Amino acid sequence: METIRKFPNEYKFLNQHVASISFPHALSGSDGNADFFVRLQGGSSYSFTAFTPMEVVRLMHIKRQYYFVSPGIILVETISIETILVAVEHCLYLAQNDYILFEHFGVLQKEK
């Protein structure tokens, strides 16, 4: 498991609100999806899955469905730490500036 606790300075909202982002599995640019967890500084933790658009289409074809529903989904061009950090930064920006709760983007994890 890889955990990031310090973010580059350009990530204003990550630095203000996030204690850590954890990846249970190593990321590969060839992957179509990746799970990760965001722990906010207040202690709440949220699960997400980053998907590439091609992976969503592939899964729809496999399941023979014309829709795709998944809680905590974030679409990114490629699976990488950088694209995921940018996406989470944008979620936090929206949560602060557009009055959309961060809880609308990820799946709240229950305390153990």
Secondary structure, 3 states (H helix, E strand, C coil): CEEECCCCCCCHHHHHHEEEEEECCCCCCCCCEEEEEEEECCCCEEEEEEECHHHHHHHHHHHCCCCCCCCCEEECCCCCHHHHHHHHHHHHHHHHHCCCCHHHCCEECCCC
